[in-house]
Amino acid sequence: MYLYRLEAETSAGLLAIVIAAEGEEQAFAAAEEHMQRHFLPAPEVLELIIVEKKRITPGAGYVIQPGN
C-alpha cells in the first residue's frame, strides 16, 4: 500500500489531498470521492495530479504548506 499526495485544481481553488491506496487508479478514485463528500456541491475538477508517492511505513507522511 502507498501514501499518495495529490493536488487538485478545482473551481473551489487548489486542494491538497493525501490518500492511502494500492495503486494510482484507486488513489484518483478515492481523491474524487473525498472531494465530493467534503464540498456541497462538489467542485468542478480541472486537473488532478499525483505529486508524491511513498510506500506506507511507520512515520511516513507529508508536510503540506498552505498556499503552495
N, C-alpha and C positions, 0 to 999 in steps of 0.2 A: 504494500500500500504506500501511496505517496501523498505528500502535502503539496498542494498547488497554490501559488499566489497568482491570481488573475486580476486584470484591470479591465473595467467595462466603461466605455464611453457611451453615455445614455442621455436621454432627454432630461434626466434629473441631475446630470453632471457626471463627473468622473468618480467611479467607485472602485475600491479595493476589496477583493473577495478572497478568502482563504478557505480551501476545500480539501478534505481528505477523500481520496478516491483511488481505485485500482488502475485507472487509465485516463487518458486525455478526454475521450468521449464522455465518460462518466463525470469528469470534472466540469466540463462545459454544461452538461445537462443539470448537474446539481447547482451550479452557479446561477443558471437561468431560473431554476425553481426557487432558490433563495431570494432572488431579486423580486420575483412575482409575489412571494409571501411578505416581503419587507415593505413594499410600496403598494398603495391602493390609489389609483390604478397603477399597474405595472408600467415602468418607463419603457420607451422605445430604446432598444439596444442597437446602437450604431456600429459598435465594434467591441469584441470580447477576445482578449488575448491572454495567453499564459506568459507570465513574466518570469516565474521561477518554479522549479520542481525539485523537491527533496524527498528522499526516502524517509519514512516516518521512523524515527529512533527517539529514545528518551532525550528530551531537551531540544528537539527540532522545533523551529519556529521562525517567524519573520518579524522584522521591525518595519512598521508602516508609518512613514512620515506624512502627516496631513498636508494636503496641498501639492503632493508630488505623485 
